[in-house]
């Protein structure tokens, strides 16, 4: 289920919990579970649309007014982004700002673009939208840019992969730092793999 962390002080205070739930429901967002954390709350929603709604300008402004600060999870950032491959030089030669402006001008269904990023030494760019549904629509239908159409087969939604990593011994997909089997004095360098320093 989609979840988001919302930072706040006094997360154990029941009034703070009620205030947060009130703000969310006023904005048509209904949490399925609210988990108090040491520095805020984990809000679990039933749909990605509810999660997206938390990050709308009106909702964010109201949350911040009452001392709540939503943190965008990496999974949601990925769902809001598309990767465009084999971009024609006619399009790629433009600045990232011009690409963003052109996308909004010629694709009426795009409400908000956070940024466009061109990967150097390639013909690939990443576009991050304000909503996951916009990224899905771009992936499924393509986009128009500078009098050209980028078809859907050149577009993929970004994928997020959660990889469990131990930051003590740097083993991946086996255990996390809290349950590392190495002894307390264990040292290893994350860059050169020598066991004499970190």
Backbone as JSON Lines, residues from 0, in Angstrom:
{"i":0,"aa":"X","n":[0.83,-1.18,0.0],"ca":[0.0,0.0,0.0],"c":[0.88,1.24,0.0]}
{"i":1,"aa":"X","n":[0.45,2.29,-0.71],"ca":[1.24,3.52,-0.76],"c":[1.39,4.15,0.63]}
{"i":2,"aa":"X","n":[2.61,4.62,0.91],"ca":[2.85,5.26,2.2],"c":[3.73,6.48,2.02]}
{"i":3,"aa":"X","n":[3.56,7.44,2.93],"ca":[4.36,8.65,2.9],"c":[4.72,9.04,4.33]}
{"i":4,"aa":"X","n":[5.91,9.6,4.49],"ca":[6.31,10.11,5.8],"c":[6.03,11.6,5.83]}
{"i":5,"aa":"X","n":[5.35,12.02,6.89],"ca":[5.08,13.44,7.09],"c":[5.77,13.86,8.38]}
{"i":6,"aa":"X","n":[6.78,14.71,8.26],"ca":[7.52,15.16,9.45],"c":[6.68,16.14,10.24]}
{"i":7,"aa":"X","n":[6.78,16.03,11.58],"ca":[6.05,16.93,12.49],"c":[6.62,16.77,13.88]}
{"i":8,"aa":"X","n":[6.44,17.79,14.7],"ca":[6.8,17.7,16.12],"c":[5.62,17.13,16.89]}
{"i":9,"aa":"X","n":[5.87,16.58,18.06],"ca":[4.83,16.08,18.95],"c":[3.92,15.04,18.29]}
{"i":10,"aa":"X","n":[4.51,14.07,17.61],"ca":[3.69,13.08,16.9],"c":[2.92,12.17,17.85]}
{"i":11,"aa":"X","n":[3.3,12.13,19.11],"ca":[2.57,11.3,20.1],"c":[1.32,12.0,20.64]}
{"i":12,"aa":"X","n":[1.21,13.29,20.39],"ca":[0.07,14.07,20.86],"c":[-1.17,13.72,20.02]}
{"i":13,"aa":"X","n":[-2.24,13.21,20.64],"ca":[-3.44,12.84,19.88],"c":[-4.06,14.02,19.12]}
{"i":14,"aa":"X","n":[-3.89,15.24,19.64],"ca":[-4.43,16.42,18.94],"c":[-3.72,16.63,17.6]}
{"i":15,"aa":"X","n":[-2.41,16.33,17.59],"ca":[-1.63,16.48,16.35],"c":[-2.11,15.45,15.32]}
{"i":16,"aa":"X","n":[-2.4,14.24,15.8],"ca":[-2.9,13.2,14.9],"c":[-4.25,13.6,14.31]}
{"i":17,"aa":"X","n":[-5.14,14.1,15.16],"ca":[-6.47,14.53,14.7],"c":[-6.36,15.68,13.71]}
{"i":18,"aa":"X","n":[-5.46,16.61,13.98],"ca":[-5.25,17.76,13.09],"c":[-4.81,17.27,11.71]}
{"i":19,"aa":"X","n":[-3.85,16.35,11.67],"ca":[-3.35,15.82,10.4],"c":[-4.46,15.11,9.64]}
{"i":20,"aa":"X","n":[-5.2,14.24,10.32],"ca":[-6.29,13.53,9.66],"c":[-7.36,14.49,9.14]}
{"i":21,"aa":"X","n":[-7.64,15.57,9.9],"ca":[-8.61,16.57,9.48],"c":[-8.17,17.28,8.2]}
{"i":22,"aa":"X","n":[-6.89,17.67,8.14],"ca":[-6.37,18.34,6.95],"c":[-6.46,17.42,5.74]}
{"i":23,"aa":"X","n":[-6.09,16.16,5.93],"ca":[-6.13,15.21,4.82],"c":[-7.56,15.01,4.32]}
{"i":24,"aa":"X","n":[-8.51,14.81,5.25],"ca":[-9.9,14.56,4.81],"c":[-10.53,15.8,4.19]}
{"i":25,"aa":"X","n":[-10.12,17.0,4.65],"ca":[-10.6,18.25,4.01],"c":[-10.18,18.33,2.55]}
{"i":26,"aa":"X","n":[-9.08,17.64,2.22],"ca":[-8.57,17.63,0.86],"c":[-8.89,16.33,0.13]}
{"i":27,"aa":"X","n":[-9.93,15.62,0.62],"ca":[-10.41,14.38,-0.01],"c":[-9.37,13.26,0.0]}
{"i":28,"aa":"X","n":[-8.52,13.23,1.05],"ca":[-7.52,12.17,1.2],"c":[-7.88,11.41,2.47]}
{"i":29,"aa":"X","n":[-8.07,10.12,2.33],"ca":[-8.47,9.32,3.49],"c":[-7.42,8.25,3.75]}
{"i":30,"aa":"X","n":[-6.74,8.39,4.87],"ca":[-5.69,7.45,5.25],"c":[-6.33,6.14,5.72]}
{"i":31,"aa":"X","n":[-5.68,5.04,5.38],"ca":[-6.14,3.75,5.9],"c":[-5.46,3.44,7.23]}
{"i":32,"aa":"X","n":[-4.29,4.08,7.45],"ca":[-3.57,3.88,8.71],"c":[-2.66,5.08,8.94]}
{"i":33,"aa":"X","n":[-2.53,5.48,10.2],"ca":[-1.63,6.57,10.6],"c":[-0.73,6.04,11.7]}
{"i":34,"aa":"X","n":[0.58,6.0,11.43],"ca":[1.54,5.43,12.38],"c":[2.41,6.55,12.94]}
{"i":35,"aa":"X","n":[2.34,6.81,14.27],"ca":[3.23,7.83,14.86],"c":[4.69,7.36,14.82]}
{"i":36,"aa":"X","n":[5.58,8.26,14.42],"ca":[7.02,8.0,14.4],"c":[7.68,8.98,15.36]}
{"i":37,"aa":"X","n":[8.97,8.83,15.59],"ca":[9.65,9.73,16.52],"c":[9.69,11.17,16.0]}
{"i":38,"aa":"X","n":[9.69,11.34,14.67],"ca":[9.77,12.69,14.11],"c":[8.61,13.02,13.17]}
{"i":39,"aa":"X","n":[7.5,12.33,13.34],"ca":[6.34,12.61,12.49],"c":[5.38,11.44,12.41]}
{"i":40,"aa":"X","n":[4.84,11.22,11.2],"ca":[3.85,10.16,10.99],"c":[4.13,9.45,9.67]}
{"i":41,"aa":"X","n":[3.77,8.17,9.63],"ca":[3.7,7.44,8.37],"c":[2.22,7.36,8.03]}
{"i":42,"aa":"X","n":[1.85,7.87,6.86],"ca":[0.47,7.86,6.42],"c":[0.35,6.81,5.32]}
{"i":43,"aa":"X","n":[-0.54,5.86,5.52],"ca":[-0.76,4.82,4.51],"c":[-2.1,5.09,3.85]}
{"i":44,"aa":"X","n":[-2.1,5.11,2.53],"ca":[-3.32,5.35,1.76],"c":[-3.65,4.11,0.94]}
{"i":45,"aa":"X","n":[-4.88,4.06,0.43],"ca":[-5.28,2.88,-0.34],"c":[-4.92,2.99,-1.81]}
{"i":46,"aa":"X","n":[-4.7,4.22,-2.32],"ca":[-4.4,4.38,-3.75],"c":[-3.23,5.34,-3.96]}
{"i":47,"aa":"X","n":[-2.6,5.22,-5.13],"ca":[-1.53,6.15,-5.52],"c":[-2.09,7.55,-5.72]}
{"i":48,"aa":"X","n":[-3.37,7.64,-6.15],"ca":[-4.0,8.94,-6.36],"c":[-4.1,9.71,-5.05]}
{"i":49,"aa":"X","n":[-4.45,9.01,-3.95],"ca":[-4.49,9.66,-2.63],"c":[-3.1,10.16,-2.24]}
{"i":50,"aa":"X","n":[-2.11,9.33,-2.51],"ca":[-0.73,9.7,-2.19],"c":[-0.32,10.93,-3.0]}
{"i":51,"aa":"X","n":[-0.64,10.94,-4.29],"ca":[-0.34,12.09,-5.15],"c":[-1.02,13.36,-4.65]}
{"i":52,"aa":"X","n":[-2.25,13.21,-4.17],"ca":[-3.04,14.36,-3.72],"c":[-2.37,15.07,-2.53]}
{"i":53,"aa":"X","n":[-1.63,14.32,-1.71],"ca":[-0.93,14.92,-0.56],"c":[0.06,15.97,-1.04]}
{"i":54,"aa":"X","n":[0.63,15.78,-2.24],"ca":[1.67,16.68,-2.74],"c":[1.13,17.79,-3.64]}
{"i":55,"aa":"X","n":[-0.2,17.92,-3.73],"ca":[-0.77,19.04,-4.49],"c":[-0.5,20.33,-3.71]}
{"i":56,"aa":"X","n":[-0.36,21.41,-4.43],"ca":[0.03,22.7,-3.85],"c":[-0.88,23.11,-2.69]}
{"i":57,"aa":"X","n":[-2.19,23.0,-2.87],"ca":[-3.13,23.42,-1.82],"c":[-2.96,22.58,-0.56]}
{"i":58,"aa":"X","n":[-2.83,21.25,-0.74],"ca":[-2.68,20.35,0.41],"c":[-1.36,20.61,1.13]}
{"i":59,"aa":"X","n":[-0.28,20.73,0.36],"ca":[1.05,20.98,0.96],"c":[1.06,22.29,1.73]}
{"i":60,"aa":"X","n":[0.45,23.33,1.17],"ca":[0.41,24.63,1.84],"c":[-0.33,24.53,3.17]}
{"i":61,"aa":"X","n":[-1.46,23.83,3.17],"ca":[-2.25,23.68,4.39],"c":[-1.5,22.85,5.43]}
{"i":62,"aa":"X","n":[-0.84,21.78,4.98],"ca":[-0.07,20.94,5.9],"c":[1.06,21.75,6.53]}
{"i":63,"aa":"X","n":[1.8,22.5,5.71],"ca":[2.93,23.29,6.23],"c":[2.47,24.39,7.19]}
{"i":64,"aa":"X","n":[1.29,24.93,6.93],"ca":[0.74,25.96,7.82],"c":[0.56,25.42,9.24]}
{"i":65,"aa":"X","n":[0.26,24.13,9.37],"ca":[0.05,23.51,10.68],"c":[1.27,22.71,11.16]}
{"i":66,"aa":"X","n":[2.41,22.89,10.5],"ca":[3.65,22.27,10.97],"c":[3.85,20.83,10.52]}
{"i":67,"aa":"X","n":[3.25,20.45,9.39],"ca":[3.44,19.12,8.82],"c":[4.21,19.26,7.51]}
{"i":68,"aa":"X","n":[5.23,18.4,7.33],"ca":[6.08,18.52,6.15],"c":[6.21,17.16,5.46]}
{"i":69,"aa":"X","n":[5.43,16.95,4.37],"ca":[5.48,15.66,3.66],"c":[6.82,15.45,2.95]}
{"i":70,"aa":"X","n":[7.35,14.25,3.07],"ca":[8.59,13.87,2.41],"c":[8.22,12.99,1.21]}
{"i":71,"aa":"X","n":[8.68,13.35,0.02],"ca":[8.34,12.55,-1.16],"c":[9.18,11.28,-1.16]}
{"i":72,"aa":"X","n":[8.53,10.1,-1.11],"ca":[9.29,8.85,-1.12],"c":[9.89,8.59,-2.5]}
{"i":73,"aa":"X","n":[11.04,7.91,-2.56],"ca":[11.69,7.67,-3.86],"c":[10.81,6.86,-4.82]}
{"i":74,"aa":"X","n":[9.94,6.0,-4.28],"ca":[9.05,5.21,-5.15],"c":[8.11,6.15,-5.91]}
{"i":75,"aa":"X","n":[7.6,7.18,-5.23],"ca":[6.68,8.12,-5.86],"c":[7.4,9.0,-6.87]}
{"i":76,"aa":"X","n":[8.63,9.43,-6.54],"ca":[9.41,10.22,-7.49],"c":[9.58,9.44,-8.79]}
{"i":77,"aa":"X","n":[9.86,8.15,-8.67],"ca":[10.03,7.31,-9.86],"c":[8.72,7.2,-10.64]}
{"i":78,"aa":"X","n":[7.61,7.03,-9.95],"ca":[6.31,6.91,-10.63],"c":[5.93,8.19,-11.36]}
{"i":79,"aa":"X","n":[6.45,9.33,-10.92],"ca":[6.13,10.61,-11.55],"c":[7.07,10.94,-12.7]}
{"i":80,"aa":"X","n":[8.05,10.1,-12.96],"ca":[9.08,10.41,-13.96],"c":[9.02,9.45,-15.15]}
{"i":81,"aa":"X","n":[9.37,10.0,-16.32],"ca":[9.51,9.17,-17.51],"c":[10.92,9.34,-18.06]}
{"i":82,"aa":"X","n":[11.4,8.3,-18.73],"ca":[12.67,8.34,-19.43],"c":[12.35,8.29,-20.91]}
{"i":83,"aa":"X","n":[12.88,9.26,-21.67],"ca":[12.63,9.33,-23.11],"c":[13.93,8.99,-23.82]}
{"i":84,"aa":"X","n":[13.88,7.97,-24.7],"ca":[15.07,7.47,-25.39],"c":[15.11,7.97,-26.83]}
{"i":85,"aa":"X","n":[16.31,7.99,-27.41],"ca":[16.52,8.36,-28.82],"c":[15.83,9.66,-29.2]}
{"i":86,"aa":"X","n":[16.04,10.68,-28.4],"ca":[15.45,11.99,-28.67],"c":[16.15,12.6,-29.88]}
{"i":87,"aa":"X","n":[15.36,13.1,-30.82],"ca":[15.91,13.68,-32.04],"c":[16.73,14.93,-31.71]}
{"i":88,"aa":"X","n":[17.82,15.16,-32.47],"ca":[18.67,16.34,-32.21],"c":[17.89,17.65,-32.24]}
{"i":89,"aa":"X","n":[16.86,17.73,-33.09],"ca":[16.02,18.92,-33.2],"c":[15.4,19.28,-31.83]}
{"i":90,"aa":"X","n":[15.09,18.27,-31.04],"ca":[14.5,18.47,-29.71],"c":[15.6,18.59,-28.66]}
{"i":91,"aa":"X","n":[16.59,17.71,-28.74],"ca":[17.62,17.61,-27.7],"c":[18.49,18.86,-27.6]}
{"i":92,"aa":"X","n":[18.63,19.6,-28.7],"ca":[19.51,20.79,-28.7],"c":[18.95,21.93,-27.85]}
{"i":93,"aa":"X","n":[17.66,21.89,-27.51],"ca":[17.01,22.94,-26.72],"c":[17.39,22.82,-25.25]}
{"i":94,"aa":"X","n":[17.26,23.93,-24.52],"ca":[17.58,23.92,-23.09],"c":[16.5,23.15,-22.34]}
{"i":95,"aa":"X","n":[16.82,22.72,-21.13],"ca":[15.86,22.0,-20.3],"c":[14.65,22.87,-19.98]}
{"i":96,"aa":"X","n":[14.87,24.17,-19.79],"ca":[13.76,25.1,-19.52],"c":[12.84,25.21,-20.73]}
{"i":97,"aa":"X","n":[13.44,25.28,-21.94],"ca":[12.64,25.36,-23.16],"c":[11.83,24.08,-23.37]}
{"i":98,"aa":"X","n":[12.43,22.95,-23.06],"ca":[11.73,21.66,-23.2],"c":[10.54,21.63,-22.24]}
{"i":99,"aa":"X","n":[10.75,22.05,-21.0],"ca":[9.66,22.09,-20.02],"c":[8.54,22.99,-20.49]}
{"i":100,"aa":"X","n":[8.88,24.19,-20.96],"ca":[7.87,25.14,-21.44],"c":[7.11,24.57,-22.64]}
{"i":101,"aa":"X","n":[7.82,23.97,-23.58],"ca":[7.21,23.41,-24.78],"c":[6.27,22.25,-24.44]}
{"i":102,"aa":"X","n":[6.66,21.41,-23.5],"ca":[5.79,20.3,-23.08],"c":[4.46,20.83,-22.56]}
{"i":103,"aa":"X","n":[4.51,21.86,-21.74],"ca":[3.28,22.41,-21.16],"c":[2.44,23.14,-22.21]}
{"i":104,"aa":"X","n":[3.09,23.76,-23.18],"ca":[2.36,24.5,-24.22],"c":[1.6,23.58,-25.18]}
{"i":105,"aa":"X","n":[2.19,22.44,-25.53],"ca":[1.63,21.6,-26.6],"c":[1.06,20.26,-26.14]}
{"i":106,"aa":"X","n":[0.93,20.08,-24.85],"ca":[0.3,18.89,-24.29],"c":[-0.65,19.38,-23.21]}
{"i":107,"aa":"X","n":[-1.88,19.66,-23.59],"ca":[-2.84,20.34,-22.7],"c":[-3.15,19.55,-21.43]}
{"i":108,"aa":"X","n":[-2.92,18.25,-21.43],"ca":[-3.22,17.41,-20.28],"c":[-2.12,17.44,-19.22]}
{"i":109,"aa":"X","n":[-1.01,18.11,-19.5],"ca":[0.08,18.22,-18.52],"c":[-0.16,19.44,-17.64]}
{"i":110,"aa":"X","n":[-0.37,19.22,-16.34],"ca":[-0.6,20.32,-15.41],"c":[0.69,20.9,-14.86]}
{"i":111,"aa":"X","n":[1.59,20.04,-14.44],"ca":[2.8,20.51,-13.76],"c":[3.99,19.64,-14.12]}
{"i":112,"aa":"X","n":[5.09,20.29,-14.45],"ca":[6.36,19.59,-14.69],"c":[7.36,20.12,-13.69]}
{"i":113,"aa":"X","n":[7.94,19.22,-12.9],"ca":[8.96,19.67,-11.94],"c":[10.26,19.99,-12.64]}
{"i":114,"aa":"X","n":[10.68,19.12,-13.57],"ca":[11.87,19.43,-14.33],"c":[12.06,18.47,-15.5]}
{"i":115,"aa":"X","n":[12.92,18.9,-16.41],"ca":[13.38,18.05,-17.52],"c":[14.9,18.0,-17.38]}
{"i":116,"aa":"X","n":[15.46,16.82,-17.53],"ca":[16.9,16.65,-17.37],"c":[17.45,15.89,-18.57]}
{"i":117,"aa":"X","n":[18.46,16.46,-19.23],"ca":[19.09,15.79,-20.37],"c":[20.36,15.1,-19.88]}
{"i":118,"aa":"X","n":[20.48,13.8,-20.18],"ca":[21.69,13.07,-19.83],"c":[22.77,13.43,-20.84]}
{"i":119,"aa":"X","n":[23.92,13.83,-20.33],"ca":[25.0,14.25,-21.24],"c":[25.55,13.04,-22.0]}
{"i":120,"aa":"X","n":[26.08,13.32,-23.18],"ca":[26.66,12.3,-24.06],"c":[25.67,11.19,-24.39]}
{"i":121,"aa":"X","n":[24.41,11.55,-24.53],"ca":[23.39,10.57,-24.9],"c":[22.27,11.28,-25.63]}
{"i":122,"aa":"X","n":[21.27,10.52,-26.01],"ca":[20.06,11.11,-26.61],"c":[18.87,10.77,-25.71]}
{"i":123,"aa":"X","n":[19.12,10.81,-24.4],"ca":[18.12,10.41,-23.41],"c":[17.83,11.56,-22.47]}
{"i":124,"aa":"X","n":[16.56,11.71,-22.09],"ca":[16.21,12.71,-21.09],"c":[15.17,12.14,-20.12]}
{"i":125,"aa":"X","n":[15.13,12.77,-18.95],"ca":[14.19,12.38,-17.9],"c":[13.29,13.57,-17.63]}
{"i":126,"aa":"X","n":[11.97,13.31,-17.58],"ca":[11.01,14.36,-17.3],"c":[10.23,13.96,-16.05]}
{"i":127,"aa":"X","n":[10.2,14.84,-15.06],"ca":[9.48,14.57,-13.82],"c":[8.26,15.47,-13.74]}
{"i":128,"aa":"X","n":[7.09,14.84,-13.63],"ca":[5.81,15.56,-13.59],"c":[5.36,15.75,-12.15]}
{"i":129,"aa":"X","n":[4.3,16.52,-11.97],"ca":[3.73,16.75,-10.64],"c":[2.85,15.62,-10.17]}
{"i":130,"aa":"X","n":[2.43,14.71,-11.07],"ca":[1.55,13.6,-10.7],"c":[1.97,12.33,-11.43]}
{"i":131,"aa":"X","n":[1.78,11.21,-10.77],"ca":[2.09,9.91,-11.37],"c":[1.16,9.62,-12.55]}
{"i":132,"aa":"X","n":[-0.1,10.07,-12.47],"ca":[-1.05,9.82,-13.56],"c":[-0.61,10.51,-14.86]}
{"i":133,"aa":"X","n":[0.04,11.67,-14.74],"ca":[0.54,12.37,-15.92],"c":[1.68,11.58,-16.56]}
{"i":134,"aa":"X","n":[2.57,11.02,-15.74],"ca":[3.66,10.2,-16.26],"c":[3.11,8.97,-16.97]}
{"i":135,"aa":"X","n":[2.07,8.35,-16.42],"ca":[1.44,7.19,-17.05],"c":[0.83,7.56,-18.4]}
{"i":136,"aa":"X","n":[0.17,8.7,-18.46],"ca":[-0.44,9.14,-19.72],"c":[0.63,9.4,-20.77]}
{"i":137,"aa":"X","n":[1.73,10.04,-20.37],"ca":[2.83,10.3,-21.3],"c":[3.41,8.98,-21.81]}
{"i":138,"aa":"X","n":[3.57,8.01,-20.91],"ca":[4.1,6.7,-21.3],"c":[3.16,5.97,-22.26]}
{"i":139,"aa":"X","n":[1.86,6.1,-22.02],"ca":[0.88,5.35,-22.82],"c":[0.5,6.02,-24.13]}
{"i":140,"aa":"X","n":[0.69,7.35,-24.24],"ca":[0.23,8.06,-25.43],"c":[1.31,8.85,-26.16]}
{"i":141,"aa":"X","n":[2.47,9.04,-25.53],"ca":[3.51,9.85,-26.14],"c":[3.31,11.33,-25.84]}
{"i":142,"aa":"X","n":[4.25,12.16,-26.28],"ca":[4.18,13.61,-26.06],"c":[4.56,14.35,-27.34]}
{"i":143,"aa":"X","n":[4.18,15.63,-27.39],"ca":[4.53,16.51,-28.52],"c":[5.54,17.54,-28.04]}
{"i":144,"aa":"X","n":[6.57,17.73,-28.88],"ca":[7.63,18.68,-28.55],"c":[8.19,19.3,-29.81]}
{"i":145,"aa":"X","n":[8.25,20.62,-29.88],"ca":[8.89,21.33,-30.99],"c":[8.44,20.81,-32.36]}
{"i":146,"aa":"X","n":[7.14,20.75,-32.56],"ca":[6.5,20.35,-33.82],"c":[6.74,18.88,-34.18]}
{"i":147,"aa":"X","n":[7.15,18.09,-33.21],"ca":[7.36,16.66,-33.44],"c":[6.6,15.87,-32.39]}
{"i":148,"aa":"X","n":[6.38,14.61,-32.7],"ca":[5.72,13.71,-31.74],"c":[6.72,12.66,-31.29]}
{"i":149,"aa":"X","n":[6.8,12.45,-29.98],"ca":[7.63,11.37,-29.44],"c":[6.67,10.22,-29.14]}
{"i":150,"aa":"X","n":[6.77,9.12,-29.87],"ca":[5.82,8.02,-29.69],"c":[6.05,7.26,-28.39]}
{"i":151,"aa":"X","n":[5.01,6.54,-27.98],"ca":[5.06,5.84,-26.69],"c":[6.15,4.78,-26.61]}
{"i":152,"aa":"X","n":[6.58,4.2,-27.73],"ca":[7.62,3.16,-27.66],"c":[9.0,3.73,-27.31]}
{"i":153,"aa":"X","n":[9.14,5.07,-27.31],"ca":[10.39,5.71,-26.91],"c":[10.35,6.19,-25.46]}
{"i":154,"aa":"X","n":[9.25,5.88,-24.75],"ca":[9.07,6.39,-23.4],"c":[8.83,5.25,-22.43]}
{"i":155,"aa":"X","n":[9.52,5.3,-21.29],"ca":[9.29,4.35,-20.2],"c":[9.11,5.12,-18.91]}
{"i":156,"aa":"X","n":[8.26,4.59,-18.04],"ca":[8.14,5.19,-16.71],"c":[9.36,4.74,-15.92]}
{"i":157,"aa":"X","n":[9.92,5.65,-15.15],"ca":[11.09,5.3,-14.34],"c":[10.71,4.23,-13.33]}
{"i":158,"aa":"X","n":[11.65,3.34,-13.04],"ca":[11.4,2.27,-12.06],"c":[12.27,2.5,-10.84]}
{"i":159,"aa":"X","n":[11.72,2.19,-9.68],"ca":[12.48,2.3,-8.43],"c":[12.72,0.9,-7.9]}
{"i":160,"aa":"X","n":[13.95,0.61,-7.55],"ca":[14.3,-0.68,-6.97],"c":[14.86,-0.44,-5.58]}
{"i":161,"aa":"X","n":[14.23,-1.03,-4.59],"ca":[14.71,-0.92,-3.22],"c":[15.74,-2.02,-2.99]}
{"i":162,"aa":"X","n":[16.96,-1.62,-2.67],"ca":[18.04,-2.58,-2.46],"c":[18.48,-2.5,-1.01]}
{"i":163,"aa":"X","n":[18.4,-3.62,-0.32],"ca":[18.82,-3.68,1.08],"c":[20.35,-3.67,1.12]}
{"i":164,"aa":"X","n":[20.9,-2.69,1.85],"ca":[22.35,-2.54,1.92],"c":[22.79,-2.38,3.36]}
{"i":165,"aa":"X","n":[23.86,-3.06,3.74],"ca":[24.47,-2.88,5.06],"c":[25.57,-1.83,4.9]}
{"i":166,"aa":"X","n":[25.48,-0.74,5.66],"ca":[26.47,0.32,5.55],"c":[27.65,0.12,6.49]}
{"i":167,"aa":"X","n":[27.78,-1.08,7.03],"ca":[28.95,-1.43,7.84],"c":[29.89,-2.32,7.02]}
{"i":168,"aa":"X","n":[29.34,-3.39,6.42],"ca":[30.19,-4.3,5.63],"c":[29.89,-4.2,4.13]}
{"i":169,"aa":"X","n":[28.89,-3.42,3.75],"ca":[28.51,-3.15,2.37],"c":[28.02,-4.38,1.61]}
{"i":170,"aa":"X","n":[27.48,-5.34,2.35],"ca":[26.82,-6.47,1.71],"c":[25.45,-6.01,1.24]}
{"i":171,"aa":"X","n":[25.06,-6.5,0.06],"ca":[23.76,-6.1,-0.48],"c":[22.81,-7.29,-0.52]}
{"i":172,"aa":"X","n":[21.55,-7.0,-0.24],"ca":[20.45,-7.97,-0.3],"c":[20.64,-9.17,0.62]}
{"i":173,"aa":"X","n":[21.32,-8.95,1.77],"ca":[21.49,-10.03,2.73],"c":[20.99,-9.62,4.11]}
{"i":174,"aa":"X","n":[21.4,-8.43,4.56],"ca":[20.99,-7.93,5.88],"c":[21.16,-6.41,5.88]}
{"i":175,"aa":"X","n":[20.57,-5.76,6.92],"ca":[20.77,-4.31,7.04],"c":[21.81,-4.02,8.12]}
{"i":176,"aa":"X","n":[22.13,-2.75,8.3],"ca":[23.21,-2.34,9.2],"c":[22.96,-2.8,10.64]}
{"i":177,"aa":"X","n":[21.73,-2.71,11.11],"ca":[21.41,-3.08,12.5],"c":[21.65,-4.56,12.79]}
{"i":178,"aa":"X","n":[21.56,-5.4,11.78],"ca":[21.73,-6.84,12.02],"c":[23.0,-7.39,11.36]}
{"i":179,"aa":"X","n":[24.01,-6.54,11.21],"ca":[25.27,-6.97,10.59],"c":[25.98,-7.99,11.47]}
{"i":180,"aa":"X","n":[26.39,-9.12,10.9],"ca":[27.05,-10.17,11.69],"c":[28.53,-9.87,12.02]}
{"i":181,"aa":"X","n":[29.09,-8.81,11.43],"ca":[30.49,-8.47,11.7],"c":[30.65,-7.93,13.12]}
{"i":182,"aa":"X","n":[31.85,-8.11,13.69],"ca":[32.12,-7.63,15.04],"c":[32.14,-6.1,15.1]}
{"i":183,"aa":"X","n":[32.06,-5.55,16.31],"ca":[31.94,-4.09,16.51],"c":[33.08,-3.3,15.89]}
{"i":184,"aa":"X","n":[34.3,-3.82,15.94],"ca":[35.48,-3.09,15.46],"c":[35.7,-3.26,13.96]}
{"i":185,"aa":"X","n":[34.84,-3.96,13.28],"ca":[35.01,-4.24,11.86],"c":[35.07,-2.93,11.07]}
{"i":186,"aa":"X","n":[36.06,-2.84,10.15],"ca":[36.22,-1.67,9.29],"c":[36.39,-2.14,7.85]}
{"i":187,"aa":"X","n":[35.78,-1.41,6.95],"ca":[36.03,-1.64,5.53],"c":[35.75,-0.33,4.79]}
{"i":188,"aa":"X","n":[36.58,-0.03,3.82],"ca":[36.43,1.19,3.05],"c":[35.42,0.94,1.92]}
{"i":189,"aa":"X","n":[34.43,1.81,1.81],"ca":[33.4,1.64,0.78],"c":[33.93,1.94,-0.63]}
{"i":190,"aa":"X","n":[35.12,2.53,-0.72],"ca":[35.67,2.86,-2.04],"c":[36.75,1.89,-2.51]}
{"i":191,"aa":"X","n":[37.69,1.52,-1.63],"ca":[38.79,0.65,-2.06],"c":[38.72,-0.76,-1.48]}
{"i":192,"aa":"X","n":[37.8,-1.02,-0.57],"ca":[37.55,-2.32,0.04],"c":[38.69,-2.79,0.96]}
{"i":193,"aa":"X","n":[39.57,-1.87,1.39],"ca":[40.6,-2.25,2.36],"c":[39.98,-2.29,3.75]}
{"i":194,"aa":"X","n":[40.45,-3.2,4.58],"ca":[39.89,-3.38,5.9],"c":[40.62,-2.59,6.98]}
{"i":195,"aa":"X","n":[41.44,-1.6,6.6],"ca":[42.22,-0.84,7.57],"c":[41.62,0.52,7.89]}
{"i":196,"aa":"X","n":[40.65,0.95,7.12],"ca":[40.06,2.27,7.32],"c":[38.65,2.29,6.75]}
{"i":197,"aa":"X","n":[37.91,3.39,7.03],"ca":[36.58,3.57,6.44],"c":[36.61,4.74,5.49]}
